[in-house]
Amino acid sequence: MEDFKGETLSWQLREEVIELALHRPPANEMGRATLVELERFVAEVETVADRASVLIIHSLLKSGFSAGGDLHELFAYALEAGATDRGSGIRPFLELSHRLFAAIDTFPLVTIAAVHGVCFGSGFEIALVCDLIIADKTTRFCFPELRLGFIPVAGGIPRLKRDLGNGVVRDLLLTGRSISADKAMAVGLLSEVVADGQALTVARSTATQIKRYDPAARVAAKRFIKPVPEEDLRREIDIFCSLFSRPAVVSGLRKFVENRTVMPHLP
C-alpha cells in the first residue's frame, strides 16, 4: 500500500497501522468524489491485510469528523431526475456506499474511529462501521435525515440496532436531536471519551496495544461478536428509495441548500 493523498481523503500504512484521514472542506460531506476514493482505499486494504492490524479513521478538519452526506449534490440530482426516476436512479449510488461500508465493517483489522466535532448522518454511519469509537468531548452525534424527508441510508440504523438498545435508536432517528460524547458513552456507543483534540492520539495508543495480540484470534473474535445485519441493510435502501421519490424531499433539500447560516446541518 502506497501513501495516497486525494481530493477528499488520504491514507498511509506505518508499522501495521493504516490511518485514513478525511479532509474534504468544509465539513467532510460525503458525495460521489468521496466514494470514488473510498472504493480505491478498500481495494488497497485488501492487498495488505496480512501486513496491517489496525485501521484508524479520523478527520483533519477543525469542523469535525463529518457533517454527513453532500446534500447540495443530492439536491442537484433530485432536481435533474423526474419523480419516477429519483428512487431507482439513485439506487446504484446507495448500493456502492453499502458495499464499501460493509467492506470496512468486515475488514480483518481492528477499526477505530477517532472523532471530534460534528459526527452526523453518513459521517456517523462511517463511525458506526468501526469496531471502536474514541471521541473527544467536543463530539456530537446526530441523524438529521428525517427533517429532510428520508432516513439514514448508509447502514446507520441497522448497525445502531446491532450495538445499542432500541430506545436510543428511536430517539436518535425520530427526534433528529444530537447527543454529546458523554451521553453516547453512557448508552454504550463509545469505547472512550477523551480530552479535546486527543482522540487521534488515544486511538494510536490503542492501536499499539491491539498489535500485541494474536491476529487470528482477533479476527475470529471480531467475526463472532459483530455480525453484519444484511436483511435490514437491504430494507433500508428500499425504504430510502421510496421516500426519495416524494416532492417533500425536494422541498426539504431546497430549504437546506438555500439556508445561509454558517452550519445549517446543526440541530
DOSESE-64079 format. One record per residue: x, y, z of N, C-alpha, C, CB in turn. Coordinates in steps of 0.1 Angstrom, whole numbers, padded with zeros to 4 digits, always signed. Glycine has a CB too. Example, Ala and Ser with C-alpha at 12.3 -4.5 7.8 and 13.67 -1.06 7.14 Angstrom:
<recs>
+0132-0057+0078+0123-0045+0078+0132-0033+0078+0113-0045+0090
+0128-0022+0071+0137-0011+0071+0129+0000+0079+0141-0006+0057
</recs>
This chain:
<recs>
+0008-0012+0000+0000+0000+0000+0009+0012+0000-0010+0000+0012
+0008+0020-0010+0015+0033-0011+0007+0044-0005+0018+0036-0026
+0014+0054+0001+0007+0066+0006-0001+0072-0005+0017+0076+0012
-0013+0078-0001-0022+0084-0011-0027+0097-0005-0033+0074-0015
-0028+0107-0013-0034+0120-0009-0044+0123-0020-0024+0131-0006
-0056+0123-0017-0067+0126-0027-0074+0139-0024-0077+0115-0028
-0085+0141-0032-0093+0153-0030-0100+0153-0017-0102+0155-0042
-0105+0142-0013-0114+0141-0001-0108+0133+0011-0127+0134-0005
-0098+0124+0008-0092+0116+0019-0078+0112+0015-0101+0104+0022
-0070+0108+0025-0057+0103+0023-0054+0091+0032-0046+0115+0026
-0044+0083+0029-0040+0072+0038-0026+0069+0038-0048+0060+0034
-0021+0062+0048-0008+0058+0049-0007+0045+0058+0002+0069+0055
+0002+0037+0056+0004+0025+0064+0018+0026+0071+0003+0012+0055
+0018+0025+0084+0031+0026+0092+0030+0016+0103+0033+0040+0097
+0039+0006+0104+0041-0003+0115+0027-0010+0118+0046+0004+0127
+0021-0016+0108+0009-0023+0109-0004-0015+0111+0010-0033+0120
-0003-0002+0111-0014+0007+0114-0017+0015+0101-0012+0016+0126
-0029+0014+0096-0033+0022+0085-0041+0034+0091-0042+0014+0074
-0037+0046+0086-0045+0058+0090-0052+0064+0078-0036+0069+0097
-0065+0065+0079-0073+0071+0068-0078+0084+0073-0085+0061+0064
-0074+0095+0066-0077+0109+0071-0087+0115+0061-0065+0117+0071
-0098+0120+0066-0108+0127+0059-0105+0142+0058-0123+0125+0064
-0106+0148+0046-0102+0162+0046-0109+0170+0034-0087+0164+0044
-0122+0167+0032-0129+0175+0022-0136+0187+0029-0139+0165+0015
-0132+0199+0026-0138+0210+0033-0152+0213+0027-0130+0223+0031
-0161+0219+0034-0159+0225+0047-0160+0215+0059-0168+0236+0049
-0168+0204+0057-0170+0195+0069-0171+0180+0065-0183+0199+0075
-0162+0176+0055-0162+0162+0051-0175+0157+0047-0156+0154+0063
-0183+0164+0039-0195+0160+0033-0192+0148+0024-0203+0171+0026
-0201+0138+0025-0199+0125+0017-0206+0126+0004-0203+0113+0026
-0199+0126-0007-0205+0126-0020-0199+0116-0029-0205+0140-0026
-0201+0117-0042-0195+0108-0052-0180+0108-0052-0200+0111-0066
-0174+0120-0050-0159+0120-0050-0153+0112-0039-0154+0135-0049
-0160+0113-0027-0155+0106-0015-0157+0091-0018-0163+0110-0003
-0168+0087-0023-0170+0072-0026-0160+0067-0036-0184+0070-0031
-0156+0075-0046-0147+0070-0056-0133+0067-0049-0145+0081-0067
-0129+0077-0040-0116+0075-0034-0117+0064-0023-0112+0088-0027
-0129+0063-0016-0131+0052-0007-0130+0038-0013-0144+0054+0001
-0136+0038-0025-0135+0025-0033-0121+0021-0035-0143+0026-0046
-0113+0031-0039-0098+0028-0041-0092+0023-0028-0091+0040-0047
-0095+0030-0017-0090+0026-0005-0093+0012-0001-0095+0036+0006
-0105+0008-0002-0109-0006+0001-0102-0016-0007-0125-0008-0001
-0100-0013-0020-0092-0022-0028-0077-0023-0023-0092-0018-0042
-0072-0012-0019-0058-0012-0014-0056-0020-0001-0053+0003-0012
-0066-0018+0008-0065-0025+0021-0065-0040+0019-0077-0021+0030
-0073-0045+0009-0074-0059+0006-0060-0065+0002-0084-0062-0004
-0051-0057-0003-0038-0061-0007-0028-0062+0004-0033-0052-0018
-0031-0056+0015-0021-0055+0026-0027-0061+0039-0017-0041+0029
-0038-0068+0038-0044-0074+0050-0035-0082+0059-0056-0082+0046
-0025-0088+0053-0015-0096+0060-0004-0088+0067-0009-0107+0051
-0004-0075+0064+0006-0066+0069+0001-0055+0078+0014-0060+0058
-0012-0055+0080-0018-0045+0088-0027-0051+0099-0027-0036+0079
-0027-0045+0110-0035-0050+0122-0046-0040+0126-0026-0052+0134
-0044-0027+0123-0054-0017+0128-0056-0007+0117-0049-0011+0141
-0069-0002+0116-0072+0009+0108-0078+0020+0117-0082+0005+0097
-0072+0032+0116-0078+0044+0123-0084+0054+0113-0067+0051+0132
-0096+0058+0114-0102+0067+0106-0104+0080+0114-0116+0062+0100
-0100+0091+0108-0101+0104+0116-0102+0116+0106-0088+0106+0125
-0104+0127+0111-0106+0139+0102-0095+0149+0105-0120+0146+0105
-0090+0156+0094-0080+0167+0095-0087+0180+0097-0071+0167+0083
-0100+0181+0096-0107+0194+0096-0111+0198+0110-0119+0194+0087
-0110+0211+0114-0114+0216+0127-0129+0214+0129-0110+0230+0128
-0137+0215+0118-0152+0214+0119-0157+0201+0125-0158+0216+0105
-0149+0191+0124-0153+0178+0130-0150+0166+0121-0168+0178+0132
-0156+0155+0125-0154+0142+0118-0161+0143+0104-0159+0131+0126
-0174+0145+0104-0181+0146+0091-0195+0151+0094-0182+0133+0084
-0200+0161+0086-0214+0166+0087-0224+0157+0080-0214+0180+0082
-0219+0147+0073-0229+0138+0067-0228+0138+0052-0242+0140+0071
-0239+0135+0045-0239+0134+0031-0238+0148+0024-0252+0127+0026
-0234+0148+0012-0233+0160+0004-0248+0164-0001-0223+0159-0008
-0255+0172+0007-0269+0175+0004-0270+0184-0008-0275+0181+0016
-0260+0192-0011-0261+0200-0023-0260+0191-0036-0249+0210-0024
-0252+0181-0035-0251+0171-0046-0264+0163-0047-0239+0162-0044
-0270+0160-0036-0282+0152-0036-0294+0160-0041-0285+0147-0022
-0294+0173-0038-0304+0182-0043-0303+0184-0058-0303+0196-0036
-0291+0186-0063-0289+0187-0077-0294+0175-0085-0274+0189-0081
-0291+0163-0079-0296+0151-0085-0312+0150-0085-0290+0138-0078
-0317+0154-0073-0332+0153-0072-0339+0163-0082-0336+0157-0058
-0333+0174-0085-0338+0183-0095-0337+0178-0109-0331+0197-0094
-0326+0171-0112-0324+0166-0126-0333+0154-0128-0310+0162-0127
-0335+0145-0118-0343+0133-0120-0358+0136-0119-0338+0122-0110
-0366+0129-0127-0380+0130-0125-0384+0122-0113-0387+0125-0137
-0396+0125-0108-0401+0118-0096-0401+0103-0097-0415+0123-0093
-0404+0098-0109-0404+0083-0111-0390+0078-0112-0412+0080-0123
-0380+0086-0114-0366+0081-0116-0358+0084-0104-0360+0088-0128
-0362+0092-0095-0353+0096-0084-0349+0083-0075-0360+0106-0075
-0359+0075-0071-0356+0064-0063-0347+0054-0070-0368+0058-0058
-0351+0050-0082-0344+0039-0089-0331+0044-0094-0352+0034-0101
-0330+0057-0098-0318+0062-0103-0307+0064-0093-0320+0076-0109
-0310+0066-0080-0300+0068-0070-0296+0054-0064-0305+0077-0059
-0303+0044-0067-0301+0031-0060-0286+0026-0063-0310+0020-0066
-0280+0027-0075-0266+0022-0076-0257+0030-0067-0262+0024-0091
-0259+0043-0065-0250+0050-0056-0252+0045-0042-0254+0065-0057
-0264+0042-0038-0266+0037-0024-0260+0023-0022-0281+0037-0021
-0261+0015-0033-0256+0001-0032-0241+0002-0031-0260-0007-0044
-0235+0011-0038-0220+0012-0038-0216+0016-0023-0215+0023-0048
-0223+0026-0018-0219+0030-0004-0221+0019+0006-0228+0042+0000
-0231+0011+0004-0233-0001+0013-0222-0011+0011-0247-0008+0009
-0218-0013-0001-0207-0023-0003-0194-0018+0003-0204-0025-0018
-0191-0005+0002-0179+0000+0008-0179+0000+0023-0176+0014+0003
-0191+0004+0029-0192+0004+0043-0192-0010+0049-0205+0011+0047
-0198-0019+0042-0198-0033+0046-0184-0039+0046-0207-0042+0038
-0176-0035+0036-0162-0039+0035-0154-0035+0047-0155-0034+0022
-0156-0022+0051-0148-0017+0063-0153-0024+0075-0150-0002+0064
-0166-0026+0076-0173-0033+0087-0166-0047+0090-0188-0034+0085
-0163-0054+0079-0158-0067+0080-0143-0069+0077-0166-0076+0070
-0135-0058+0076-0121-0059+0075-0115-0068+0085-0114-0045+0075
-0105-0076+0082-0098-0084+0092-0088-0076+0100-0091-0096+0085
-0092-0064+0103-0084-0055+0111-0093-0050+0122-0078-0043+0102
-0087-0045+0133-0095-0037+0142-0096-0023+0137-0088-0038+0157
-0108-0018+0136-0110-0005+0131-0114+0005+0142-0121-0006+0119
-0108+0016+0142-0111+0026+0152-0115+0040+0145-0098+0028+0161
-0126+0045+0149-0130+0059+0145-0125+0068+0156-0145+0060+0142
-0117+0078+0153-0112+0088+0162-0120+0101+0158-0097+0090+0162
-0130+0105+0166-0139+0115+0161-0139+0127+0170-0153+0110+0160
-0143+0139+0164-0144+0151+0172-0154+0160+0164-0130+0159+0173
-0160+0170+0171-0169+0179+0165-0181+0172+0160-0162+0187+0154
-0186+0177+0148-0198+0171+0142-0195+0157+0137-0203+0180+0131
-0204+0148+0140-0204+0134+0135-0218+0130+0132-0198+0124+0146
-0223+0135+0121-0237+0135+0117-0240+0126+0104-0242+0149+0114
-0252+0121+0103-0256+0115+0091-0247+0104+0087-0258+0125+0080
-0243+0104+0074-0234+0094+0069-0220+0094+0075-0232+0095+0054
-0216+0106+0081-0204+0106+0089-0205+0097+0101-0200+0120+0093
-0216+0098+0108-0220+0090+0119-0220+0075+0115-0233+0094+0126
-0225+0073+0103-0225+0059+0098-0212+0053+0096-0234+0058+0085
-0202+0061+0091-0188+0056+0090-0183+0053+0103-0180+0067+0083
-0185+0061+0113-0180+0057+0127-0186+0044+0131-0184+0069+0136
-0199+0042+0128-0206+0030+0133-0201+0017+0126-0221+0031+0130
-0194+0018+0115-0189+0006+0109-0176+0001+0116-0186+0007+0094
-0170+0011+0124-0158+0007+0131-0160-0001+0143-0150+0020+0134
-0150-0008+0147-0151-0017+0159-0151-0008+0172-0140-0027+0160
-0144+0002+0172-0142+0011+0184-0144+0025+0179-0129+0009+0191
-0151+0033+0188-0152+0048+0185-0146+0055+0197-0167+0052+0183
-0136+0063+0195-0130+0071+0205-0133+0085+0202-0114+0069+0206
-0140+0092+0211-0145+0106+0208-0139+0116+0218-0160+0106+0208
-0136+0128+0213-0132+0138+0222-0145+0145+0227-0122+0148+0216
-0144+0153+0237-0155+0159+0244-0163+0168+0236-0151+0166+0257
-0158+0173+0224-0165+0182+0216-0175+0175+0207-0155+0190+0207
-0174+0162+0206-0182+0155+0196-0197+0155+0199-0177+0140+0195
-0205+0156+0188-0219+0154+0189-0223+0145+0178-0227+0168+0188
-0232+0136+0181-0237+0126+0171-0252+0129+0168-0236+0112+0177
-0256+0127+0155-0269+0131+0151-0273+0124+0138-0271+0146+0150
-0286+0120+0137-0292+0116+0124-0303+0126+0121-0298+0101+0125
-0300+0136+0113-0309+0147+0110-0318+0144+0098-0302+0160+0108
-0317+0132+0092-0323+0129+0079-0338+0131+0079-0320+0115+0075
-0345+0128+0089-0360+0129+0089-0365+0143+0086-0366+0124+0102
-0357+0153+0090-0360+0167+0088-0360+0170+0073-0350+0176+0095
-0353+0161+0065-0353+0163+0050-0362+0154+0043-0338+0161+0046
-0369+0145+0050-0379+0137+0044-0375+0123+0040-0384+0143+0031
-0363+0119+0045-0359+0105+0043-0352+0099+0055-0349+0104+0030
-0346+0088+0054-0340+0081+0065-0325+0080+0062-0346+0067+0068
-0316+0077+0073-0302+0074+0070-0301+0062+0061-0295+0071+0084
-0291+0062+0052-0291+0051+0042-0278+0045+0040-0297+0057+0029
-0268+0047+0049-0255+0040+0048-0253+0030+0059-0244+0051+0048
-0264+0025+0064-0264+0014+0073-0264+0018+0088-0251+0007+0071
-0267+0031+0090-0266+0036+0104-0276+0029+0114-0268+0050+0104
-0289+0029+0109-0299+0023+0118-0297+0008+0121-0313+0026+0113
-0295+0000+0110-0292-0014+0113-0280-0016+0122-0290-0022+0100
-0270-0008+0121-0258-0010+0129-0260-0005+0143-0246-0003+0123
-0268+0006+0145-0271+0010+0158-0280-0001+0165-0279+0023+0158
-0289-0006+0158-0297-0017+0164-0289-0029+0168-0308-0022+0154
-0278-0031+0160-0269-0042+0164-0262-0039+0177-0259-0044+0153
-0258-0027+0179-0250-0023+0190-0256-0018+0203-0240-0013+0185
-0269-0012+0201-0275-0005+0212-0289-0009+0214-0274+0010+0210
-0295-0004+0225-0310-0007+0227-0318+0001+0218-0313-0004+0241
-0330-0004+0215-0339+0003+0206-0344+0017+0210-0351-0005+0203
-0344+0019+0224-0348+0032+0229-0339+0043+0224-0349+0032+0244
-0326+0040+0224-0316+0050+0219-0318+0052+0204-0302+0046+0223
-0319+0041+0197-0320+0042+0183-0333+0050+0179-0322+0028+0177
-0344+0048+0185-0356+0055+0182-0354+0070+0185-0368+0050+0189
-0348+0073+0196-0346+0087+0199-0338+0094+0189-0340+0088+0213
-0327+0089+0185-0318+0095+0175-0325+0096+0162-0305+0087+0174
-0332+0086+0158-0338+0086+0144-0350+0096+0144-0342+0072+0140
-0359+0094+0154-0372+0101+0153-0372+0116+0157-0382+0094+0161
-0363+0119+0166-0362+0133+0171-0352+0142+0163-0358+0134+0185
-0342+0136+0157-0332+0143+0150-0323+0151+0159-0338+0152+0140
-0324+0149+0172-0316+0156+0182-0302+0150+0182-0322+0155+0196
-0292+0159+0185-0278+0154+0187-0276+0151+0201-0268+0165+0182
-0266+0142+0203-0263+0138+0217-0248+0141+0218-0266+0123+0220
-0244+0143+0230-0230+0146+0233-0222+0134+0234-0229+0154+0247
-0208+0135+0235-0200+0124+0237-0202+0117+0250-0185+0128+0236
-0205+0125+0260-0207+0119+0273-0220+0110+0273-0209+0130+0284
-0231+0115+0267-0243+0107+0265-0241+0095+0257-0255+0116+0259
-0233+0096+0246-0230+0085+0238-0222+0074+0245-0222+0089+0225
-0213+0079+0254-0206+0069+0262-0215+0062+0272-0194+0077+0270
-0224+0070+0278-0233+0064+0288-0242+0054+0283-0241+0075+0294
-0246+0055+0270-0255+0045+0264-0248+0033+0257-0265+0051+0254
-0234+0034+0257-0227+0023+0252-0222+0024+0238-0234+0010+0253
-0223+0036+0232-0219+0038+0218-0204+0039+0217-0226+0050+0212
-0197+0044+0227-0183+0047+0226-0175+0038+0234-0180+0061+0230
-0162+0036+0231-0153+0029+0239-0145+0038+0249-0143+0021+0231
-0145+0051+0245-0137+0060+0253-0141+0075+0250-0122+0058+0252
-0142+0084+0260-0143+0098+0258-0130+0104+0263-0155+0104+0265
-0124+0113+0255-0111+0119+0258-0111+0134+0257-0100+0113+0249
-0101+0140+0261-0100+0155+0262-0100+0160+0247-0087+0159+0269
-0104+0173+0246-0105+0180+0234-0092+0178+0226-0108+0195+0236
-0093+0173+0213-0081+0172+0205-0073+0160+0207-0073+0184+0207
-0077+0151+0216-0069+0139+0219-0073+0126+0213-0068+0138+0234
-0084+0126+0205-0089+0113+0200-0079+0106+0192-0102+0116+0192
-0073+0112+0183-0063+0105+0174-0051+0100+0182-0058+0114+0163
-0046+0108+0192-0035+0103+0200-0039+0091+0208-0031+0114+0210
-0051+0091+0213-0055+0079+0221-0058+0067+0212-0068+0082+0229
-0063+0070+0200-0065+0059+0190-0052+0052+0187-0072+0064+0178
-0041+0060+0185-0028+0055+0182-0023+0046+0193-0018+0066+0178
-0025+0051+0205-0021+0043+0217-0028+0030+0218-0022+0051+0230
-0041+0031+0215-0049+0018+0215-0045+0009+0204-0064+0022+0213
-0041+0014+0193-0036+0006+0182-0023-0002+0186-0033+0014+0169
-0015+0005+0193-0002-0001+0198-0005-0013+0207+0006+0009+0205
-0015-0012+0215-0019-0023+0224-0025-0034+0216-0029-0018+0235
-0034-0031+0206-0040-0041+0198-0030-0050+0191-0050-0035+0189
-0019-0044+0186-0009-0051+0178-0002-0062+0186+0001-0041+0173
-0003-0062+0199+0004-0072+0207-0002-0085+0207+0005-0067+0221
-0015-0086+0203-0022-0099+0204-0023-0107+0191-0036-0096+0209
-0026-0119+0193-0026-0129+0181-0036-0124+0171-0030-0143+0186
-0032-0123+0158-0041-0118+0148-0053-0127+0144-0034-0114+0136
-0050-0140+0144-0060-0150+0141-0071-0150+0151-0054-0164+0140
-0068-0149+0164-0078-0149+0174-0086-0136+0174-0071-0150+0188
-0079-0125+0170-0085-0112+0169-0096-0112+0158-0075-0101+0166
-0092-0118+0147-0102-0118+0135-0114-0127+0139-0095-0124+0123
-0111-0139+0145-0122-0148+0149-0131-0141+0159-0116-0161+0155
-0126-0134+0169-0134-0127+0179-0143-0117+0172-0125-0121+0190
-0137-0109+0163-0145-0099+0156-0156-0104+0149-0136-0090+0147
-0154-0115+0141-0165-0121+0133-0176-0127+0142-0159-0133+0125
-0172-0131+0154-0181-0137+0163-0191-0127+0169-0174-0145+0174
-0185-0115+0173-0193-0105+0181-0199-0094+0172-0184-0099+0191
-0196-0094+0159-0200-0083+0150-0206-0088+0137-0188-0074+0147
-0218-0094+0138-0225-0098+0126-0230-0087+0117-0237-0107+0129
-0230-0088+0104-0235-0078+0095-0250-0080+0094-0228-0079+0081
-0258-0069+0097-0273-0070+0096-0278-0069+0081-0279-0059+0104
-0275-0079+0073-0277-0079+0059-0291-0076+0055-0272-0091+0053
-0301-0083+0061-0315-0081+0057-0320-0067+0060-0324-0091+0065
-0316-0061+0072-0320-0048+0075-0314-0038+0065-0317-0044+0089
-0301-0041+0061-0294-0032+0052-0302-0031+0038-0280-0036+0050
-0306-0043+0034-0314-0043+0021-0327-0035+0022-0317-0058+0017
-0334-0037+0033-0346-0030+0035-0344-0015+0036-0354-0035+0048
-0333-0011+0042-0330+0003+0044-0330+0010+0030-0317+0005+0051
-0323+0004+0020-0322+0010+0007-0336+0011+0001-0313+0002-0002
-0344+0001+0002-0358+0001-0004-0366+0012+0002-0365-0012-0001
-0365+0014+0015-0373+0025+0022-0368+0038+0017-0372+0023+0037
-0355+0040+0017-0350+0053+0012-0354+0057-0002-0335+0053+0013
-0353+0047-0011-0357+0050-0025-0372+0053-0026-0354+0037-0034
-0380+0047-0018-0395+0050-0018-0397+0064-0013-0402+0040-0009
-0390+0068-0002-0392+0082+0003-0386+0092-0006-0386+0082+0017
-0375+0089-0013-0368+0099-0020-0376+0104-0033-0355+0093-0024
-0385+0096-0037-0393+0100-0049-0404+0110-0046-0399+0087-0055
-0406+0114-0034-0417+0123-0030-0413+0138-0032-0421+0120-0016
-0422+0146-0035-0419+0161-0036-0414+0167-0023-0431+0168-0041
-0418+0161-0012-0414+0166+0001-0399+0166+0003-0420+0159+0012
-0392+0156-0004-0378+0155-0003-0371+0167-0010-0373+0142-0009
-0376+0170-0022-0370+0182-0029-0372+0194-0021-0377+0183-0043
-0384+0196-0015-0386+0208-0007-0377+0208+0005-0401+0207-0002
-0375+0197+0012-0366+0197+0023-0351+0200+0019-0367+0184+0030
-0347+0194+0008-0333+0197+0004-0331+0211-0001-0330+0187-0008
-0342+0217-0007-0341+0231-0012-0339+0240+0000-0353+0235-0020
-0347+0237+0011-0346+0246+0023-0332+0245+0029-0357+0241+0033
-0326+0233+0028-0313+0232+0034-0303+0240+0025-0309+0217+0034
-0303+0238+0012-0292+0244+0004-0294+0259+0003-0292+0238-0010
-0306+0264+0005-0308+0279+0005-0306+0285+0018-0322+0282+0000
-0303+0277+0028-0300+0283+0042-0286+0289+0042-0301+0271+0053
-0285+0301+0046-0273+0309+0046-0266+0309+0059-0275+0322+0040
-0270+0302+0069-0263+0301+0081-0250+0294+0079-0272+0295+0093
-0241+0296+0089-0227+0290+0087-0227+0275+0087-0218+0295+0098
-0235+0269+0096-0235+0254+0097-0250+0250+0098-0227+0249+0109
-0257+0250+0086-0271+0247+0087-0274+0232+0091-0277+0249+0073
-0264+0224+0091-0266+0210+0095-0268+0208+0110-0255+0201+0090
-0264+0218+0118-0266+0217+0132-0280+0218+0137-0257+0228+0139
-0284+0209+0146-0298+0210+0151-0300+0222+0160-0301+0197+0158
</recs>
